[in-house]
Amino acid sequence: MEHRISHKGMDELLKQLEDDYVKAVKGNESKTVEDFIETF
């Protein structure tokens, strides 16, 4: 089964992921990578 998503849809998803990642990094108080990943 093949799933298709438009370029615009993909751009929107990637932008949201980037925004979430930047927010997680800026607010990061984790001491380990595992803690960061769980928080993210």
Secondary structure, DSSP 8 states (H G I E B T S, - for coil): ------HHHHHHHHHHHHHHHHHHHHT---SSHHHHHHH-
